[in-house]
Amino acid sequence: MNRPHLLIAAAVSFAMTHVAVAAPVAPAAAALPASNPFAKLSALPFQYPAFDKIKDADFTPAFEAGMREQLREVEAIANSRKPATFENTIVAMERSGQLLSRVNVTFSNLQAANTNDQLDAIDTAISPKLAAHNDAIYLNAKLYARVKSLYDKRANLKLDAESLYLLERYNKDFERAGARLSAADKDKLKSLNGEIAVLQSAFTQNVMKEQNASALVVDNRAELAGMSEAAIDAAAAEGKKRGMDGKFVVAIGNTTGQAPLAELSNRAVRERMIALSLARGSRGGEFDNRSNVLRLAKLRADKAVLLGYPNYAAYSLDDQTAKTTTAVNGLLAELGKPAVANARKEAAEIQKVIDANNGGFQIGAADWDMYSSKVRAAQFNFDENQLKPYFELNNVLTNGVFFAANKLYGITFKERKDLPVYNPDVRVFDVYDADGKQLAIFLADMYARSNKRGGAWMNEYVSQNSLLGTHSVVANHLSIPKPPAGEPTLLTYDEVKTAFHEFGHALHGMFSNVKYPRFSGTSVPRDFVEFPSQVNEMWAVWPEVLGNYAKHYQTGAPIPKDLLDKVIAAKKFNQGFMTTEYIEASLIDQKWHQLTPAQIPTDVVAFETAALKEAGLDFAPVPPRYRSTYFSHVFSNGYSAGYYGYLWAEKLDADTVEWFNENGGLQRKNGDYFRKMLLSRGGTMDAMEMFHGFRGRDATIQPLLERRGLTAQ
């Protein structure tokens, strides 16, 4: 399965971010001191952030000055005595808020990748102000009147296609933000948005702190039997780091499933680990997220009703390619039943192995990873650990991810050491187009840290657009455990796919060739944004690519062909489990966000349990990939009512992989066409029309069903 990856933190522009605060502030106090690194554009190449000059104390004054500056700009547009034109209204808004964009994208990216108590405190304080700032813009009646007047006569403005679509998007953005509400309802909406912002910030911080607080702690090495000696040494070092000398600490990852479960031979320890994972945010204490979940569900439902929708999911989906809750519910129902049926078959095979080994227990969530690997070893005659020596991080990145991009698109990479970074582990590369001109700057932040959120994601520090003359500065973030000094970083197969996946997002940003900031790179519907990244995963096992990077880290010997053949043959293995855990999480997301305000429950865990049972997805050995209390995608990170989007996009992805195979695979002509028709266009047109233009037809679901082994149901 293409395991869901954490969201993309997209580049910020006024129209896209909805970063908009409290009441307008008096003009004169506004100027930001020249000593503040955000006061002017970075002098580094491509406006790369001056991380070495940015201090935590710089953010708050820069945020405040940025909001003041943009409000002045917007007020000037709204109060202009000149008749509204596309240039003096829409383009002027696209140019507004550049200071706020600079500080906001840098802050949000650093808080995700390298936070501390001060940044968390700034986030808590600034979030409601940003929400109110957003309202001050989108609920400005005079400003909306100018936008609406242009929208109403759009057919006579003789705009090019991208400009016309920009005008249409602005009008829809204003309407969805509440521009047509009465004054009283606008006040209600402002209050809702402010409280939602505060709670989302609290939820996010609780997830990270609870993840650290929920680490598995054991007293001796023997309890970690099955893990590598290097991993056990790392656990001992983590124990010492936390002031628990003599104890061993194994960090908890962001998903319900935990990587060590595939290795720990002590079942009692495995059960402790899965219990710790599942209990996060719902076990009491200062990081408990249950009240935040309930309150956010209620506030979002209230907001949706205020805006004229039956529930928040209907509001959210109205701006996605799926469009309706009926469509999403149908997709989840269509795949849920066969997925669980396959998972039950897989569980039966696992149980045979447990019984054959005189286990004396029924399979549970703590056992799946360990015993499914034994089933795979028996069926395909290979073990996951056989692969890791061939997946050394630098080889995967430079000779795999970069190599595939060079073959497909002609781009090249050159590492540079002269640009500042926010953490010593971050690597920086110049990216050159096929014609030799520099295209972008790419940052690779691959290791997990206690102050870095879990999972994997892409973000941009600078987004491409010709209006402002900017090029992409894009970053990929993974959460690979860092080995002890001197040890190689050896990846799992899933981590390899993740590296290719996130770079697919990076390509979407780097290849952007749009005029307006609103449309740059990944500024597409959430249920479309995962499509290009999932396509890029196909190159991880493409023979020419795999042969270039999958080499033994000690001997340089290529991965044996018979082992590679086994990996490819096992692609559909365990798909019942992986599809089920994903659909369970997607269903939970939809259930919360399809509630009306009067339907909000009082018990988070009981609500989840009932929702899964009602849908026929209550299979204990396969818990949801995320439970509500640590489901950052939907309660803090922008995928609210949108977690289904990975599966929705995978339908397009599977169909596109078929197109690449039909047309010869890893060839420049194919890459250039995919870039021209999709990757370069950002959000400049309807996403499904864009896909249709590329493929020549709508996507079919059969390739997806075959990929997941669901055709037999």
Residue pairs with C-beta under 8 A, 6 or more apart in sequence:
1 574
1 575
1 578
1 579
1 582
1 708
2 497
2 501
2 534
2 537
2 646
2 650
2 653
3 494
3 497
3 498
3 578
3 582
4 530
4 582
4 585
4 625
4 633
4 643
4 646
5 455
5 456
5 457
5 498
5 501
5 502
5 530
5 533
6 254
6 453
6 454
6 455
6 456
6 457
6 632
6 633
6 637
7 457
7 633
7 637
7 638
7 639
8 457
8 458
8 459
8 505
8 522
8 529
9 105
9 108
9 109
9 112
9 457
9 458
9 459
9 460
10 16
10 459
10 460
10 463
10 521
10 522
10 523
11 105
11 459
11 460
11 461
11 462
11 463
11 472
11 509
11 517
11 520
11 521
11 522
11 523
12 19
12 100
12 101
12 104
12 105
12 108
12 463
13 94
13 97
13 101
13 463
13 465
13 517
13 518
13 520
13 523
14 20
14 70
14 93
14 94
14 96
14 97
14 100
14 101
14 137
14 517
14 518
15 93
15 94
15 169
15 170
15 173
15 517
15 518
16 517
16 518
16 520
16 523
17 101
17 104
18 134
18 138
18 173
18 177
19 97
19 100
19 101
19 104
19 130
19 133
19 134
20 70
20 130
20 131
20 133
20 134
20 135
20 136
20 137
20 138
21 67
21 128
21 129
21 130
21 131
21 132
21 133
21 134
21 135
21 136
22 128
22 129
22 132
22 133
22 136
23 132
23 136
24 71
24 75
24 136
25 64
25 67
25 68
25 71
27 68
27 72
29 68
30 65
30 68
30 69
30 72
31 65
32 38
32 39
32 61
32 62
32 65
32 66
32 99
33 39
33 61
34 40
36 58
36 61
36 62
36 65
37 50
37 53
37 54
37 58
38 54
38 58
38 62
38 66
38 99
38 102
38 103
38 106
39 62
39 65
39 99
41 47
41 102
42 48
42 49
42 50
43 50
44 50
44 419
45 419
45 430
45 438
45 441
46 438
46 440
46 441
46 462
46 470
46 471
46 472
46 473
47 461
47 462
47 470
47 473
48 419
48 441
48 461
48 462
48 473
49 106
49 420
49 461
49 473
50 420
51 420
51 421
51 422
52 420
53 420
54 106
56 116
56 118
56 119
56 122
57 118
59 103
59 107
59 119
59 122
59 126
60 122
60 125
60 126
62 99
62 102
62 103
63 100
63 103
63 104
63 107
63 122
63 126
63 129
63 130
65 99
66 97
66 99
66 100
66 101
66 102
66 103
66 104
67 100
67 129
67 130
67 133
69 97
69 99
69 100
70 96
70 97
70 99
70 100
70 133
70 137
71 133
71 136
71 137
73 92
73 95
73 96
73 97
74 93
74 96
74 136
74 137
74 140
74 143
77 88
77 89
77 92
77 93
77 96
77 143
77 146
78 140
78 142
78 143
78 146
79 142
80 88
80 146
82 88
84 146
84 147
84 149
84 150
85 150
86 150
86 157
86 159
86 163
86 167
89 146
89 147
89 150
90 147
90 150
90 163
90 166
90 167
90 170
91 467
91 516
93 170
94 166
94 467
94 516
94 517
94 518
95 467
95 468
98 468
100 133
101 517
104 130
105 459
105 460
105 461
105 462
106 461
107 119
107 122
107 123
107 126
108 459
109 459
109 461
109 475
110 119
110 422
111 119
111 120
111 123
112 452
112 453
112 457
112 459
112 477
113 422
113 423
113 445
113 452
113 453
113 475
113 477
114 422
114 423
114 449
114 451
114 452
115 208
115 451
115 452
115 453
116 451
120 205
123 201
123 204
123 205
124 198
124 201
124 202
124 205
127 197
127 198
127 200
127 201
128 194
128 195
128 197
128 198
130 197
131 193
131 194
131 196
131 197
132 190
132 193
132 194
134 177
134 193
135 177
135 178
135 186
135 189
135 190
135 193
137 143
138 144
138 173
138 174
138 177
138 178
138 179
139 177
139 178
139 179
139 181
139 186
139 189
139 190
141 179
143 174
144 174
144 179
144 180
147 167
147 170
147 171
147 174
148 171
148 174
150 157
150 167
151 167
151 168
151 170
151 171
154 164
154 167
154 168
157 164
157 167
159 167
161 684
161 685
162 514
162 515
162 516
162 519
162 684
162 685
163 515
163 516
165 519
165 684
165 685
166 516
166 518
166 519
169 518
169 683
170 518
172 319
176 307
176 315
176 318
176 319
178 185
178 186
178 189
178 306
178 307
181 189
181 306
181 307
185 306
188 306
189 303
189 306
189 307
192 299
192 302
192 303
192 306
193 303
195 295
195 299
196 296
196 299
196 300
196 303
199 292
199 295
199 296
199 299
200 296
200 635
200 636
201 636
202 292
203 289
203 292
203 293
203 296
203 632
203 635
203 636
204 453
204 632
204 636
204 637
206 281
206 287
206 288
206 289
206 292
207 254
207 280
207 281
207 289
207 453
207 630
207 632
207 636
208 451
208 453
208 454
209 286
209 287
210 280
210 281
210 287
210 289
210 630
211 251
211 252
211 253
211 254
211 280
211 454
211 630
212 251
212 450
213 285
213 287
214 252
214 276
214 277
214 279
214 280
215 238
215 249
215 250
215 251
215 252
215 276
216 249
216 250
216 252
216 260
216 269
216 272
216 273
216 276
217 239
217 244
217 247
217 248
217 249
218 224
218 235
218 247
218 248
218 250
218 269
219 246
219 247
219 248
220 248
221 232
221 236
221 248
222 266
223 248
223 266
223 269
224 231
224 232
224 235
224 248
224 250
224 260
224 264
224 266
224 269
225 264
225 265
225 266
226 263
226 264
226 265
226 266
227 235
227 260
227 263
227 264
228 263
230 483
230 484
230 487
231 260
231 263
231 481
232 248
233 484
234 481
234 482
234 483
234 484
235 248
235 249
235 250
236 248
237 484
238 248
238 249
238 250
238 251
239 245
239 246
239 247
239 248
239 249
242 249
250 260
250 273
251 448
251 450
251 481
252 258
252 273
252 276
252 277
252 280
253 259
253 277
253 448
253 454
253 479
254 453
254 454
254 455
254 479
254 630
254 632
255 277
255 454
255 455
255 625
255 626
256 274
256 277
256 278
256 365
256 581
256 623
256 624
256 625
256 626
256 627
257 277
257 368
257 369
257 581
257 625
258 273
258 274
258 277
259 481
259 492
260 273
261 270
261 273
261 274
261 366
261 368
261 369
261 370
262 369
262 370
262 373
262 384
263 370
264 270
264 273
264 370
265 370
267 361
267 366
267 367
270 366
270 367
270 370
271 364
271 366
273 366
274 364
274 365
274 366
274 623
278 365
278 623
278 627
280 627
280 629
280 630
281 287
281 288
281 289
281 290
281 627
281 628
281 629
281 630
282 288
282 289
282 290
282 604
282 605
282 627
282 629
288 629
289 628
289 629
289 630
289 635
290 604
290 605
290 629
292 635
293 592
293 604
293 628
293 629
293 635
294 600
294 601
294 602
294 604
296 635
297 312
297 592
297 593
297 595
297 600
298 597
298 600
300 312
300 593
300 640
301 311
301 312
301 593
301 595
301 596
301 597
301 599
301 600
302 597
303 312
303 315
304 310
304 311
304 312
304 314
304 315
305 311
305 596
305 597
307 315
309 315
309 318
310 596
311 325
311 593
311 594
311 595
311 596
312 593
312 594
312 595
312 640
312 641
313 325
313 328
313 590
313 593
313 594
313 641
314 324
314 325
314 594
315 641
316 593
316 640
316 641
316 642
317 323
317 324
317 325
317 327
317 328
317 641
317 642
319 525
320 525
320 526
320 527
320 528
320 642
320 645
321 525
321 527
321 528
321 648
321 687
321 688
322 328
322 331
322 527
322 644
322 645
322 648
325 590
325 594
328 590
328 644
328 648
329 590
331 644
331 647
331 648
332 583
332 586
332 587
332 590
332 615
332 644
332 647
333 615
335 579
335 583
335 647
335 708
335 710
336 580
336 583
336 587
336 615
336 616
336 617
337 616
337 713
338 710
338 712
338 713
339 575
339 576
339 579
339 580
339 583
339 708
339 710
340 576
340 580
340 616
340 617
340 619
340 622
341 576
341 713
342 575
342 576
342 579
342 580
342 709
342 710
342 713
343 576
343 577
343 579
343 580
343 619
343 621
343 622
344 576
344 619
345 576
346 372
346 375
346 574
346 576
346 577
347 363
347 368
347 619
347 621
347 622
349 375
350 363
350 367
350 368
350 371
350 372
350 374
350 375
351 362
351 363
353 371
353 374
353 375
353 378
354 361
354 362
354 363
354 367
354 371
361 367
363 371
363 621
364 620
364 621
365 620
365 621
365 622
365 623
367 621
368 577
368 621
368 622
372 573
372 574
372 577
373 383
373 384
376 382
376 383
376 384
376 570
376 573
376 574
377 383
379 570
379 573
380 566
380 569
380 570
380 573
381 566
382 563
382 566
382 567
382 570
384 492
384 493
386 563
387 492
387 493
387 559
387 563
387 567
388 490
388 491
388 492
389 490
389 552
389 553
389 554
390 550
390 551
390 552
390 553
390 558
390 559
391 490
391 491
391 492
391 493
391 495
391 496
391 549
391 550
392 488
392 489
392 490
392 491
392 551
392 553
393 446
393 480
393 488
393 489
393 490
393 491
394 489
395 549
395 550
395 551
395 553
396 491
396 496
396 499
396 549
397 444
397 446
397 499
398 413
398 549
399 548
399 549
399 551
400 496
400 499
400 500
400 539
400 540
400 545
400 546
400 548
400 549
400 550
401 499
401 500
401 503
402 413
403 545
403 548
403 549
404 500
404 536
404 539
404 542
404 545
404 666
405 411
405 503
405 507
406 412
406 413
407 544
407 545
407 666
407 667
407 668
407 671
408 539
408 666
408 667
408 668
408 670
408 671
408 674
409 434
409 507
409 511
409 668
409 671
409 672
409 675
410 433
410 434
410 668
410 671
410 672
411 431
411 432
411 433
411 434
411 439
411 510
412 431
412 432
413 429
413 430
413 431
413 432
413 442
414 429
414 430
414 432
415 427
415 428
415 429
416 428
416 429
416 430
417 428
419 428
419 441
421 427
421 428
421 443
423 445
423 449
425 445
425 446
425 447
425 482
426 443
426 444
426 445
427 443
427 444
427 446
428 441
428 442
428 443
428 444
429 441
429 442
429 443
429 444
430 438
430 441
430 442
431 438
431 439
431 440
431 441
431 442
431 510
432 438
432 439
433 439
438 471
439 471
439 472
439 510
439 511
440 464
440 471
440 472
440 473
440 474
440 509
440 510
441 471
441 472
441 473
441 474
442 474
442 475
442 476
442 506
442 510
443 461
443 473
443 474
443 475
443 476
444 475
444 476
445 452
445 475
445 476
445 477
445 478
446 476
446 477
446 478
446 480
446 489
446 499
447 478
447 479
447 480
447 481
447 482
447 489
448 454
448 479
448 480
448 481
448 482
452 477
452 479
453 632
454 479
455 479
456 476
456 477
456 478
456 479
456 498
456 501
456 502
457 476
457 477
457 502
457 505
458 474
458 475
458 476
458 477
458 502
458 505
458 506
458 509
458 522
458 533
459 474
459 475
459 477
460 472
460 473
460 474
460 475
460 509
460 520
460 521
460 522
461 473
461 474
461 475
462 470
462 471
462 472
462 473
463 470
463 472
463 509
463 512
463 517
463 520
463 521
463 523
464 470
464 471
464 472
464 509
464 510
464 512
464 513
464 514
464 520
464 521
465 512
465 514
465 515
465 516
465 517
465 519
465 520
466 514
466 515
467 515
467 516
467 517
468 517
472 509
472 510
472 512
472 521
474 506
474 509
474 510
474 521
475 506
476 499
476 502
476 503
476 505
476 506
477 502
478 495
478 498
478 499
478 502
480 489
480 491
480 495
482 489
483 489
483 490
488 553
490 553
491 499
493 567
496 540
497 537
497 540
499 540
500 536
500 537
500 539
500 540
501 533
501 534
501 536
501 537
502 533
503 533
503 536
504 532
504 533
504 534
504 535
504 536
504 537
505 522
505 529
505 532
505 533
507 532
507 536
507 679
508 521
508 522
508 529
508 532
508 533
508 679
509 520
509 521
509 522
510 521
511 675
511 679
511 680
512 520
512 521
512 679
512 680
512 682
513 680
513 681
513 682
514 520
514 521
514 680
514 681
514 682
514 683
514 684
518 683
519 682
519 683
519 684
520 682
520 683
521 682
522 529
522 682
523 682
523 683
524 682
524 683
524 687
525 645
525 687
526 638
526 639
526 642
526 645
527 642
527 644
527 645
527 648
527 649
528 645
528 649
528 652
528 687
528 688
528 691
529 645
529 649
530 645
530 646
530 649
530 650
530 653
531 649
531 650
531 652
531 653
531 656
531 691
532 678
532 679
534 646
534 649
534 650
534 653
535 653
535 656
535 657
535 660
535 674
538 657
538 660
539 545
539 666
540 546
541 564
541 567
541 568
541 571
542 665
542 666
543 564
544 666
545 666
546 559
546 564
547 558
547 559
550 558
550 559
550 564
551 557
551 558
551 559
552 558
552 559
571 707
572 707
572 708
572 709
575 707
575 708
575 709
575 710
576 709
577 622
579 708
579 710
580 617
580 619
580 622
581 622
581 623
581 624
581 625
582 625
582 646
582 647
583 617
583 647
584 612
584 617
584 622
584 623
584 624
584 625
585 624
585 625
585 626
585 631
585 643
586 643
586 644
586 647
587 611
587 612
587 615
587 617
588 608
588 611
588 612
588 624
588 626
588 627
588 628
588 631
589 631
589 633
589 634
589 639
589 640
589 641
589 642
589 643
589 644
590 641
590 644
591 607
591 611
592 607
592 628
592 634
593 634
593 640
593 641
594 641
601 607
604 628
604 629
607 628
608 624
608 627
608 628
609 618
612 618
612 624
626 632
626 633
628 635
631 643
633 639
633 642
633 643
634 640
634 641
634 642
634 643
639 645
650 704
650 707
651 699
651 701
651 704
652 691
652 699
653 704
654 699
654 703
654 704
654 706
654 707
655 695
655 699
655 700
655 703
655 704
656 674
656 694
656 695
656 699
657 703
658 703
659 695
660 666
660 670
663 669
663 670
664 670
673 694
674 694
677 690
677 693
677 694
678 690
678 691
678 694
681 690
688 698
691 698
691 699
692 698
702 711
705 711
